[in-house]
Amino acid sequence: LEFRRVLFRSIVGVSEEITREIKEQYKFKNVITVKNPLDFKQNSIMAHEAKGLKEEYILFFGRLEEKIKNISLLIEAYKISKLPKRNIKLLILGDGQDLKMLKSKAGIDAIVFKPFNNNPFPYIRHAKFSCLTSRFEGFPRVLIESLSVKTPVLSVDCPGAREIVKNEHNGLLVENYNKNALADGMNRLIFDKELYTKCKQNAQSSVSELSIHEIAKKWDSLL
């Protein structure tokens, strides 16, 4: 009974952005943020179970749902970047209703599609970096999962992402809906070796606050 009363006294948002929107839209005051946790040990074990592609590649993984993920933007930016000429592929890992359309839009061998995998971590670990081009997100797991296995990220500036990506520290955050800015971000992470090394070195530590132990302490304090 006491447990239920405590839960109803507080509303939990998984990101600061969601917490802010709940407060503003519904005028609630008892809203706190407790972000989703990461199991660093398990992610590392899964990441070492197999390898990704043999070639160098950048990665998108998730639902192939254009309305939300805006994967067309990723494809367009990749095509105008310097990566195809450098033989660095774009790997799109996932399934969804827009797979056929995206394959048609891709149209080049350098963009590789693979179906959803129950263990994407080997692909994440071996990627140069992971990409997010969503129109909106709550608290995107693709970013924190990438960082948890020391893979930097390149993301558009959308709600949720800006709470995770520390620009030029663990990856790059670029203007949304701007294929030129996204392509420039791709080029920078590949050709600016000093920047890339810095982002890779900081990747895992940048999400250390999301460890199961740390998030459990927050839930313990709340309950």
Residue pairs with C-beta under 8 A, 6 or more apart in sequence:
3 223
6 222
6 223
7 223
9 30
10 30
10 31
10 32
10 222
11 22
11 28
11 30
11 31
11 32
12 31
12 32
12 33
12 34
12 222
13 19
13 21
13 22
13 31
13 32
13 33
13 34
14 33
14 34
14 35
14 36
14 138
14 139
15 33
15 35
15 138
15 139
15 159
15 160
15 163
16 33
16 163
17 138
17 159
17 160
17 162
17 163
18 33
18 138
18 139
18 160
19 31
19 32
19 33
22 28
22 31
23 29
23 31
32 222
34 215
34 218
34 219
34 222
35 139
35 209
35 210
35 215
36 139
36 141
36 144
36 210
36 215
37 210
37 211
37 212
37 214
37 215
37 216
38 144
38 145
38 148
38 207
38 210
38 211
38 212
39 212
40 148
40 204
40 211
43 121
43 145
43 148
43 149
44 148
44 149
46 119
46 121
46 122
47 121
47 122
47 124
47 125
47 149
48 122
48 125
49 119
49 121
49 122
50 119
50 122
51 122
51 126
52 59
52 91
52 122
52 123
52 124
52 125
52 126
52 127
53 89
53 91
53 112
53 123
53 126
55 87
55 88
55 89
56 86
56 87
56 88
56 89
56 128
57 88
57 89
57 90
57 91
57 112
57 126
57 127
57 128
58 78
58 83
58 88
58 89
58 90
58 91
58 127
58 128
58 129
58 130
58 131
58 154
58 186
59 90
59 91
59 93
59 123
59 124
59 127
59 128
59 129
59 130
59 131
59 146
59 151
60 71
60 74
60 90
60 91
60 92
60 93
60 94
60 130
60 131
60 132
60 133
61 92
61 93
61 94
61 120
61 123
61 124
61 130
61 142
62 69
62 93
62 94
62 142
63 69
63 94
63 95
63 96
64 71
64 92
64 94
64 95
64 96
64 97
64 98
64 99
64 102
65 96
65 97
65 98
66 72
66 98
66 101
66 102
67 135
68 134
68 135
68 136
69 133
69 134
69 135
70 133
70 134
70 135
70 156
70 177
71 92
71 98
71 102
71 133
72 102
72 105
73 133
73 156
73 177
73 179
73 182
74 90
74 92
74 131
74 133
74 182
75 90
75 102
75 105
75 106
75 111
76 179
77 133
77 179
77 180
77 182
77 183
77 186
78 84
78 90
78 110
78 111
78 183
78 186
79 108
80 179
80 180
80 183
81 183
81 184
81 186
81 187
82 186
82 187
82 190
82 191
83 89
83 90
83 110
83 186
83 187
83 190
84 108
84 110
86 190
87 110
88 128
88 190
89 110
89 111
89 112
90 110
90 111
90 112
91 112
91 114
91 123
91 127
92 102
92 106
92 111
92 112
92 113
92 114
93 114
93 115
93 116
93 117
93 120
93 123
94 115
94 116
95 115
95 116
99 113
102 113
103 113
106 113
114 123
117 123
120 145
121 145
121 149
124 130
124 145
124 146
124 149
124 151
125 149
125 150
125 151
127 146
127 151
128 152
128 189
128 190
128 196
129 146
129 151
129 152
129 153
129 154
129 171
129 189
129 196
129 199
130 142
130 143
130 146
130 151
130 152
130 153
130 154
131 153
131 154
131 155
131 186
132 140
132 142
132 143
132 153
132 154
132 155
132 156
132 158
132 161
133 155
133 156
133 176
133 182
134 140
134 156
134 158
134 161
135 158
135 176
136 158
136 159
136 160
137 158
137 159
137 160
137 161
138 159
138 160
139 160
139 163
139 164
140 155
140 160
140 161
140 164
143 153
143 155
143 161
143 164
143 165
143 171
144 164
144 207
144 210
146 152
146 153
146 203
147 153
147 164
147 170
147 171
147 203
147 204
147 206
147 207
148 204
148 207
148 210
149 204
150 200
150 203
150 204
151 200
151 203
152 170
152 171
152 189
152 196
152 199
152 200
152 203
153 164
153 165
153 170
153 171
153 172
153 203
154 171
154 172
154 174
154 182
154 185
154 186
154 189
155 161
155 164
155 165
155 171
155 172
155 173
155 174
156 173
156 174
156 175
156 176
156 177
156 178
156 182
157 173
157 174
157 175
157 176
158 176
161 173
162 173
164 207
165 171
165 172
165 173
166 202
166 206
167 173
168 195
168 198
168 199
169 198
169 199
169 202
169 206
170 199
170 202
170 203
170 206
170 207
171 189
171 199
171 203
172 185
172 188
172 189
172 199
174 181
174 182
174 184
174 185
175 181
188 195
189 195
189 196
189 199
190 196
208 214
